[in-house]
Amino acid sequence: MDVNSFITGFVEGEGCFCISFSKRAKLNTGIEVRPSFALSQHKRNLKLLQSIHSEFQCGAIRYSRRDQNYKFEVRSIKDLMKIVIPFFEKYPLLGIKNKDFQNFKKVCELVYTNQHRNKERLGELINLAYQINSSGKKKYTKEELLRHIAR
C-alpha cells in the first residue's frame, strides 16, 4: 500500500473536516468563517502525525495537555485549496466522510473567493457547514447564525 492511500484511509477513520464560526462585530457580515482539516492522535502516535504533516508540507502539529493528544491541523485557506483538497480529489475518501469532504470543499471555495463576505452567500455557506460533521459540537446553532446575518 502506498503512503497516500494509507493517509486517505486513516483520515476516513480519524480525520475531521471542520468549519467553525465566531461572531465578529467588525466584519461586514458579523461572522468569521474558519475552515480547517485536522487529525488527532494520542501522544504515543506522534511520529505518525509527523509523517502525515511531512507529506502535506503545510499546517502545524500542536499538543493538548487536556486529552494528551497531538493534533495536526491545516487552517490556511490557501493551503486547504492548493494542497489538502487536491490531495483528497486525487486520493478520494470512499466512506461516509466523502460527503463531508464534498461540502467542506464547497465551503472552502466560497471562502477562497471571498463569497463569505456576502450575507446571502454566507447563509448558503452556513447551511453547507452544518451538514459537515453533524454530530460534532458547535458553538452556535445554525439558526442562531442565520438570524445573526439577517439583521
Order of alpha helices (4+ residues) and beta strands (2+ residues): alpha-beta-beta-alpha-beta-beta-alpha-alpha-alpha-alpha
